[in-house]
């Protein structure tokens, strides 16, 4: 069973965090916000969110190979949300921005 989009978006937001939480597991922080989640459910959300984050970054890189630094958010969003329709606008924006940042490195 796929977790509700509210939980997934919270998890993705935690996964996208910069600073001291960058690339740290989201399960402890997610459990603080959703204490009813089991350990297995926390792991499932982490897996889904990490996959979505990697897919978003990889899609930016793929489009940049084709379009250079002129990757259009709208094109990226259309393709990304086809596979991850649960991602909210705030996370889409952050994910695209991070993908572009990594692409410039």
N, C-alpha and C positions, 0 to 999 in steps of 0.2 A: 504494500500500500504506500503510495506517495504521500509524504507529509504535506500538510496544508501550506499554501503559498505564503502565509504570514510567517510561519516558522522558517521556511526555506529562504525567504528574503532577509529575515533577521540573520540567519546563518551566513548567507552570502555577504551581507554587510560586514559581519564579523571577519569573514575570510579576506575581505578587501581592505581591512584596516591597515593603515600605515603606522609607523612609530613602534612602540615597544611590543605591540601584538602582531606585527608583520610576520606572516608565515607561521604563526603559532597555531596549535590545534584550537578549534573553536568550541569543542565540547564543554569545557569548564565554563566558559563565558555564556554559552547558549543555555546551559543548565541553570544558570542564575536567573535567566529570563523566563525559562519554561521548566520549572522544577518537576513537573509531572512526567517529563520525557524519561524513558528508560535509557540505560547505557547503549543498548542496541539501536534505539531510535536516534540518539545523539550521534552515534557513529554513522548511521544511514544519512542523516542530514549533512554531516561533514563530507561524506563521500560525494553526495549529489552536488554540494556547493563547490567543492574543489574541482569536480569535473566541469561544472559550468564556468568557473573562473578560468581554467586552462583553455576550454573551448573558446571563450570570448577573446582571450589574448591571442590564441592561435589564429582565429578568424581575422583579427586585425592584421596580423603578420602576413597572412595569405593575401588579403586584399591589398596590402601595401606592396607586395611583390608585383601585383598587377597595376596598381594605380600610383605607386610612389607614396609620397606623404599626403596625397590628396584623397585619402580614404574618407568617404562620406559616411557620416553617422547613420543616415537613413538607410543606406545600402547594408551596412553592417547590422543595424537593428533588425531589418526585415529578415535577414538570413539567420541571425542568432535567435530571435524569438520564435522562429519556426521550430527550433529544437528545444528551446527553454521559454515557453510562453508564460510561465509563472513569474518571471523576473520583472520587478517594478521599474518605473522610470528612473528613480534615483540610483538604483543599482546598475541599470543599463548605462547611465551616464558615467558612473564611476568606473565601471568595467571597461568601457570604451576608452576613457581617458588613460587608465593604467596601461591598456594595450598599446595605445599610441606612445606613451612614455617609454615602455620597453622597446618598442620598435625603433625609437630614436637612439637608444643606447647601443 
